[in-house]
Amino acid sequence: MSDTLLNIADKIDPLTCAVYSGMQKAAQSVDADWFVIGATARDMVYEAAYNLPVKRATKDIDFAILVESWQMFDRLAESLVDQHNFARTVIAHRFTYPKLGFWVDMIPFGGLSGGDTTYRWPDDPDKEISTLGFQEGLDTAITCRISEDPVLDVKVIHPAVLVMLKLLNWKERRQDKSSDAQDSAYAMSNYIYLDNEQRLRNEPELYDEPFDMDTIGARLLGRDIVSLVSEKPVEFLKSLIQGEIALGAESELLADMMLGNLFAVEALYGQLLSNLAQGLNEP
């Protein structure tokens, strides 16, 4: 991606802007950093910025917030409710906003995990949350301008890092949610169209057979993950992808990717994974 700032101000309605504005002000009040994650980020980049149609759109908004403790998280939540019109739900990280009609999820990470990359919710200790790669997501986030008057810029996870998190999330919750695999397939197949076409002309080795415009972007995406993310999450991802490729037709990841009906030719799903694995192993 060539742009350091994506201007999508004409694509975001005033009510949704109010959600982002409230989140920004509440985070500033407790000196916390945050960024947009999940399908929300995908839609902001692929659909709003690059006009790529998204078959499985989302209305929910997902934030990741860097906090040092649960007390800091609670102060942020109190600010959202008391000062910015949010309302809490019975789920600790889930909020609503008047007239929106959808959820606002706020996933904390950082010091509350005690130096690890997992933690458990205070109100649901049986549920473990992995934040592997979240710090890299914050460090390498791109900027989206969602309002011109007043100017409002927000951090959004880089699309390559988003795919990595989606795939790692799929491994953790594949028994009850297949959409992470479908979202990953979509993002990989369209990655080439995020201002990455010029790289095809600059890197002739990408034309090695088999070449397909719908899958070659996955190789570039793999390279970008390696350049943006630290070794630990990259190794986790490599292990996952190599394991699924080894399973061949028995791969649960491939089966879940196919549920999105992205390609008419099933072999292209396998080519996506092969190209991603090749990119992850290139300098």
N, C-alpha and C positions, 0 to 999 in steps of 0.2 A: 504494500500500500504506500502510495507516494505522498498522500496528504497527511499533515500533522494535525489538521483540524478539519472535521467534516461538518459542513453547515447543513443542518436538517431542520432549521427553524420553521420552514414553511410546511413541515410534515407533522409537527407536534401540536396538538390542540391545547388551548389555554388551561383547561382543567388538569391535564396530564402535566403540563409545565408547572402548575402549582404544587403537584406532588414532588417533583424534582427540586423545586425551590425550597419547599419545606424541609426536605431531606438535607439539602445543603446547609441551610441555616441551623438546623438542629445539630448536625455534625460539627459545624463550626463552634457551636456553643459548648461542646465538650472536647474540642480540639481533636477530632477524629477524622481520619481520611476514609474515603469510600469510593466505590466504582460500581457501574452497572454490569450485571452478569446474566447468564442464562439466555433463554429464548428472547428476552427483552433486548439484550445486546445484539443478538443475531438480527432481529428485525430492524433495529436502528441502523446497522451498517449495511446489511444486504439489501433490505427493501427500501428504507428511507433514503440512504445515501447513494446507493448504486442502482436503484430501481429494478432489483431482481425479485421476481415474484416468489413469495413464500407460501407454500401450500398449507402448512400447519402453523398459522399465525397464533400469537398469544396476546392477551390483553393484560395479564398479570405483569407486575413490575418486580424485578429481583435486584436487590442491592447486596453487596458485600461490604462490611464495615470493619475497619481495623480498630479494635479496642483492646485495652490492657487488662480488663477485669469485667466480671458480671455487673459490678456496681457502675462501671462506666456505661455499659450497655443499658442498664436500667435508667440512668440519667438521660441518655439519648432518647429512650422510649418515652420518658416523661416529657421531654421537650417536644417531641412529635405530637403527643396527645394534648398537652396544655397550651402550647404556643402555635401549633400548625395544623390543627383540625383533624389529625389522625385519630383513629379509634383502635384500641387493642382488641384482640380476639382471645379465645381460650388457648390458642397456640402461641407460645412465647414469642416467636419471631414473626408472627403474621399480624398485619394491620389492615384496616380498611380506610377509605377516604370518602367523604360525603359525595354522593351522586356518581361515583366512579363505577360501581357495580363489579369490581374485581379486587383481587388481593394485592397487597404490597408486602413482599417478603424481605426480611432483613437478616442476612446470614452473617453473624459475627465471626471474626478470626483474629489471631494474634496472641497476645499474652494470656488470654483465658484458657488456652490449651496447654499451658505449662511448658512451653518449649516444644511440644509435640505437634503433630498435624491433625490430631483428632481430639474431640471432646464430646461430652454428653450434656444434653439439655438439663438444666436444674429441675424442670417440671416433667421431664421424660427421660430418666436415667437409663432406660433400656435402649434408647436410640442414640447411636454413635454417629457423629458428623465428621467427615474428612474434609480438611481444608488444604490438602496437598496441592501446591501450585497457586494458591490464592495470593501469596505475597508477590510472586512473579506476575500474576495478573494485575495487581496494583502498580507494580514498578514499571510495567511495559504498556500500561493502558493508553489508548488513543483518546483524543478529545473530540466531543461532539457539541456543537452549538445548537441548543434547542430553542433559544429565544433571542431575538435581536433587540427587543425593547420591553423590558430591560435585557441587556446581554446576560445570558446564562449558559455557561459552558460546564459540561459534566464529563467525568472520566468514564470510559467504556472499555471493557476488556478487549484486548486485541483478538481479532477473529481466529488466529492460529492458536492462541492460548485457550480460547473458548472451546475449540474442538478437543484439545487435550483434556480439559476438565470434563467435557461431556462424555468422552470415552472412559475416563476414570470413574465418573459417576455411574455410567452404565454397568461397569464391573461390580460396583457396590450394591446396586439396586435393580439388577436386570430381572430378578424374579417377579417384580411387581411394576416395572416401568420399562417399556421398550422405546419410548420416544427419544431418549438420549441417542440411541443408535441411529434413528431416522434423521434427527437433527444433524448428527455428525456427517452422515452421508450427503445430505443436502449441502452443508457448509463446505465439505471437501470438493464436491463436484463443481461448485460455483466459485471456488476460491480464485481461480484464474481470472475471473472477471472483476476482481477488486483491484483494478489498475495493475494487474500482474502480467498482462499480455506481453508487454515490452520485454519481460525477462525471458520469454521464449526466444526472441530474436537475439538476445545477448548471450544466451547459454545454449549453444547448438547441441550439446550432449543430451538435452531434454528430448530430442527427436529420435532417440534410440527406440527401436521397436520393443513392444507395441506402443503406438502413440495414439492418444485419443483426447480431444479437447475436454471431454466431460470427466476425465480422470487424471490428466496430467497435473492439474492444480494441487492434487493431494501430495505430489512429490515436493512441490514448492512449499506447501504448508508444513510438511515434515522438516524441511530444512529450516524454516522460520521458527518452528518450535524449538529446535536445538539452539538457535541463535538467541532466543528470548528467555529460555527457561533453564533453571539450574539442573544439575546432573540427576538428582534423585527422582523427580517426577518424570524426567525423560526416560530413565531406565525402567520405571514402572510401566510407562506407556509402551516402550519397546517390547518388554516381556509380554504384555497383553496382546499386542498386535501379532507378534511372532507366534504366540500360542494359538491364536485364532486362525492364522494362516495355515498352521500345521494341521489343524482339525479339518481343513477342507470343507466339504459339503456338510460336515457335522457342526460347523461353527455356529454357536448361538448368536454371535455378533452379526454375522452375515444374514442369518435368518431374520433378526430384528431390523436390520437395515432395509431388507427387502419389503418389509411391511409398509414402508413409505411410498412404494410404487414409483420410485424415482426413474428407474430405467426399465425399458422393455426387454433388454438383454441381461440376464442374470449374471453373466460373466463379468460385466462391468463393475459389479459390487466387489468382486474379488480383486479386480484391477485397482480399485480405489485403495484397498488395504495394502496391496503389493507396492503401489507407488508411495503410499505414506511410509511404509517400512523402509523403502529405498531412500527416501528423503531424510528419514531419521538417522540413517547410518552414513550419510554423506557429510563431508566437512562443511 
